[in-house]
Amino acid sequence: MTSVGGGTVAGDGTSSTSSAISRWTYTLSQRYQHFLDKSTPQVLHRWIFFAVIALIYSIRVFMVQGFYIITYALGIYIIQLLIAFLSPQVDPEVDGPTLPTRGSDEFRPFVRRLPEFKFWYSLTKAVCIAFVLTFFSAFDVPVFWPILLFYWLVLFISTMKRQIMHMVKYKYVPFTFGKQVHIKFSSNYFGVFSHRPACIIYAFYP
């Protein structure tokens, strides 16, 4: 505390308090980031955790019989994330083909626009935010939920149809399992397959 003209100014106390809050915030963010880094390779555990919180949210909405607008907005956001997850990082429709088209070309693995971890993290955060919003009555807008469900289904089907047509047009499959290898069938055909029994074609080019 500093004396100024017979008065006192609590400058030191305020600065020490703000400094302590800054250190605490920094420590908390570091621990949170460390937790995320450790969870990155735990794919199965992460998705089990997401399934649990999604189930908790569904039970919450079912019990209160409301907050359908929140659920509809969450569903729209999930569709957007899913499309980004299934799309290549570089769109061949805009930037041209980035996958190999000849047997002599270098193998380039499928790179997603939205990586798996960010996909999971965004989904988990969105569900958690939606769950918190269900405790505020201001977001419980009365609405006939079958209409919202119908709109969402139409949007989902049309969006996935467009995405599948994009996959077929540019000959890519956004899912791979195991180590990929080139297999040349003839001078004009080759593909990339997985070593695992459930061999999923990564790409097949005429």
Contacts in CASP RR format, 6 or more apart in sequence:
PFRMAT RR
TARGET T0000
AUTHOR 0000-0000-0000
METHOD contacts of the structure
MODEL  1
MTSVGGGTVAGDGTSSTSSAISRWTYTLSQRYQHFLDKSTPQVLHRWIFF
AVIALIYSIRVFMVQGFYIITYALGIYIIQLLIAFLSPQVDPEVDGPTLP
TRGSDEFRPFVRRLPEFKFWYSLTKAVCIAFVLTFFSAFDVPVFWPILLF
YWLVLFISTMKRQIMHMVKYKYVPFTFGKQVHIKFSSNYFGVFSHRPACI
IYAFYP
1 8 0 8 1.000
1 9 0 8 1.000
1 10 0 8 1.000
1 11 0 8 1.000
1 12 0 8 1.000
1 13 0 8 1.000
2 8 0 8 1.000
2 9 0 8 1.000
2 11 0 8 1.000
2 12 0 8 1.000
3 9 0 8 1.000
36 121 0 8 1.000
39 45 0 8 1.000
39 46 0 8 1.000
40 117 0 8 1.000
43 116 0 8 1.000
46 117 0 8 1.000
46 120 0 8 1.000
46 124 0 8 1.000
47 120 0 8 1.000
49 124 0 8 1.000
50 120 0 8 1.000
50 123 0 8 1.000
50 124 0 8 1.000
50 127 0 8 1.000
53 124 0 8 1.000
53 127 0 8 1.000
53 128 0 8 1.000
53 131 0 8 1.000
54 127 0 8 1.000
56 131 0 8 1.000
57 127 0 8 1.000
57 130 0 8 1.000
57 131 0 8 1.000
57 134 0 8 1.000
60 131 0 8 1.000
60 134 0 8 1.000
61 67 0 8 1.000
61 68 0 8 1.000
61 71 0 8 1.000
61 134 0 8 1.000
64 134 0 8 1.000
64 140 0 8 1.000
66 134 0 8 1.000
66 140 0 8 1.000
66 145 0 8 1.000
67 133 0 8 1.000
67 134 0 8 1.000
67 139 0 8 1.000
67 140 0 8 1.000
68 141 0 8 1.000
68 143 0 8 1.000
68 145 0 8 1.000
68 148 0 8 1.000
69 139 0 8 1.000
69 141 0 8 1.000
69 143 0 8 1.000
69 148 0 8 1.000
70 130 0 8 1.000
70 133 0 8 1.000
70 134 0 8 1.000
70 139 0 8 1.000
71 130 0 8 1.000
71 148 0 8 1.000
72 148 0 8 1.000
72 151 0 8 1.000
72 152 0 8 1.000
73 130 0 8 1.000
74 126 0 8 1.000
74 127 0 8 1.000
74 130 0 8 1.000
75 152 0 8 1.000
76 152 0 8 1.000
76 155 0 8 1.000
77 126 0 8 1.000
78 123 0 8 1.000
78 126 0 8 1.000
79 155 0 8 1.000
79 156 0 8 1.000
79 159 0 8 1.000
81 114 0 8 1.000
81 119 0 8 1.000
81 122 0 8 1.000
81 123 0 8 1.000
81 126 0 8 1.000
82 119 0 8 1.000
83 159 0 8 1.000
83 163 0 8 1.000
84 112 0 8 1.000
84 113 0 8 1.000
84 114 0 8 1.000
84 119 0 8 1.000
85 112 0 8 1.000
85 113 0 8 1.000
85 114 0 8 1.000
85 116 0 8 1.000
85 119 0 8 1.000
85 174 0 8 1.000
86 112 0 8 1.000
86 163 0 8 1.000
86 167 0 8 1.000
86 174 0 8 1.000
87 112 0 8 1.000
87 113 0 8 1.000
87 114 0 8 1.000
87 163 0 8 1.000
87 166 0 8 1.000
87 174 0 8 1.000
88 98 0 8 1.000
88 110 0 8 1.000
88 111 0 8 1.000
88 112 0 8 1.000
88 113 0 8 1.000
88 172 0 8 1.000
88 174 0 8 1.000
89 111 0 8 1.000
89 112 0 8 1.000
89 113 0 8 1.000
90 96 0 8 1.000
90 98 0 8 1.000
90 111 0 8 1.000
92 98 0 8 1.000
92 99 0 8 1.000
92 170 0 8 1.000
93 166 0 8 1.000
93 169 0 8 1.000
93 170 0 8 1.000
97 170 0 8 1.000
98 108 0 8 1.000
99 108 0 8 1.000
99 110 0 8 1.000
99 170 0 8 1.000
99 171 0 8 1.000
99 172 0 8 1.000
99 203 0 8 1.000
99 205 0 8 1.000
100 106 0 8 1.000
100 107 0 8 1.000
100 108 0 8 1.000
100 203 0 8 1.000
100 205 0 8 1.000
101 205 0 8 1.000
102 190 0 8 1.000
102 205 0 8 1.000
103 182 0 8 1.000
103 184 0 8 1.000
103 190 0 8 1.000
107 180 0 8 1.000
107 182 0 8 1.000
107 192 0 8 1.000
109 176 0 8 1.000
109 180 0 8 1.000
110 172 0 8 1.000
110 173 0 8 1.000
110 174 0 8 1.000
110 176 0 8 1.000
110 202 0 8 1.000
110 203 0 8 1.000
112 119 0 8 1.000
112 174 0 8 1.000
114 122 0 8 1.000
133 139 0 8 1.000
134 140 0 8 1.000
167 173 0 8 1.000
167 174 0 8 1.000
171 203 0 8 1.000
171 204 0 8 1.000
171 205 0 8 1.000
172 202 0 8 1.000
172 203 0 8 1.000
173 200 0 8 1.000
173 201 0 8 1.000
173 202 0 8 1.000
173 203 0 8 1.000
175 200 0 8 1.000
176 194 0 8 1.000
176 200 0 8 1.000
176 202 0 8 1.000
177 194 0 8 1.000
177 196 0 8 1.000
177 198 0 8 1.000
177 200 0 8 1.000
178 194 0 8 1.000
178 195 0 8 1.000
178 196 0 8 1.000
179 194 0 8 1.000
179 195 0 8 1.000
180 192 0 8 1.000
180 193 0 8 1.000
180 194 0 8 1.000
180 202 0 8 1.000
181 192 0 8 1.000
181 193 0 8 1.000
181 195 0 8 1.000
182 190 0 8 1.000
182 191 0 8 1.000
182 192 0 8 1.000
183 190 0 8 1.000
183 191 0 8 1.000
183 192 0 8 1.000
183 193 0 8 1.000
184 190 0 8 1.000
184 191 0 8 1.000
185 191 0 8 1.000
188 206 0 8 1.000
189 204 0 8 1.000
189 205 0 8 1.000
189 206 0 8 1.000
190 205 0 8 1.000
191 201 0 8 1.000
191 202 0 8 1.000
191 203 0 8 1.000
191 204 0 8 1.000
191 205 0 8 1.000
192 201 0 8 1.000
192 202 0 8 1.000
192 203 0 8 1.000
193 199 0 8 1.000
193 200 0 8 1.000
193 201 0 8 1.000
193 202 0 8 1.000
194 200 0 8 1.000
194 202 0 8 1.000
END
